[in-house]
Amino acid sequence: MERLRKEDAEAGIDERFVTDAQKTAIAEVRNFYKAKLAEAEVLHESKMRASTDLEERATLAQQYHRDRERLTSELDAKIEKLRRQT
C-alpha cells in the first residue's frame, strides 16, 4: 500500500478520504438505486410472463437492459459527485 501511495504522490494524485456524511449519502443513493433496479426487474419479469410474442419479448429485454444501464450509470455519476464534494 505504501508503494502505491508513493506512486500516486509522484504522479500528482492527492489522497482524499470520504467523510462520514459522504458515506451516509452514498449509502442512501445506493439503497435508492438498488430499489429502482429491483422494481425494474420485477416489472420486466411480469411483462415477460405476459408476452408470448418473440419479437415483443426481445424488445422488452432490450428495454430492460437499457433501463439497467441508465440506472447504473446514474448511480455511478451520483456517487462520484458525492465523493468529489469536500
N, C-alpha and C positions, 0 to 999 in steps of 0.2 A: 504494500500500500504506500509505503514511504517513497519508493521509487516512482510510482505513478504520480504522487503529489509533486515530486520534484520535476518530473517531465511536464506536468501541467503548468507549474510555475515558470519553467523555462519557455514554454510556449505562450505564456501570457494569459493563461486561463486562470481566473480568480476563483477561489473556493467560496461558495455560499452555502449556508445552512438553511434548512427550512424551519421556520418558526412554528410554534405550537398552533397559532392561529391559522397559518397556512395549511398545516396538516389537517386541522379540523375542516377547513373549507374544501380541501382536496377530497377528504373522505365523504363530505356531503355531496360533492359533484359526482364522485364515483358511484355512490348509492343511487343518486337520481338517474344516472345513465344506465346503471345495472337494471333498474326497474323499467326504464324505457325499452331496453333491449329485450327483457323478458316479455313485456307487453307485445312488442313487435313479433316475437317468436310465437306467442300464443295465438295472435291474430293470423299469422301466416299458416300455422298448423290447422286452424279451423277452416280457413279458406281452402287449403289443400284438400282437406277431408270432404268439403262440399263440392269440389270440382272433379269432373271425370274427363274433361277435355284435355288432351295432352298439350296442346298449344297454350291453353289458358294456364295450365299448371307450370309450364316453362316460363310464361310471362310473370306469374306470381313469384316464382323462385328468383327471377332476375330482380324484380321489385324488392323482394325481401333482402337480397344481398346488397342492393344499392342503399336501402334504409339502414342496414347494419353498418356499412362502410361510412355513411354520413354521420350516424350517431357516434361511431368510434372516433372519427376524425374530429367531431365537435368536442368529445370528451378529452382527447389529447390536447386540442387547442386551449381549452379552458384550464386544464391542469398546468400546461406550460405558462399560461398567462398568470396563474396564481403563484407559480414558483418564481416568476420574474419580479413580482411585487416585493418591495422592500419595506 
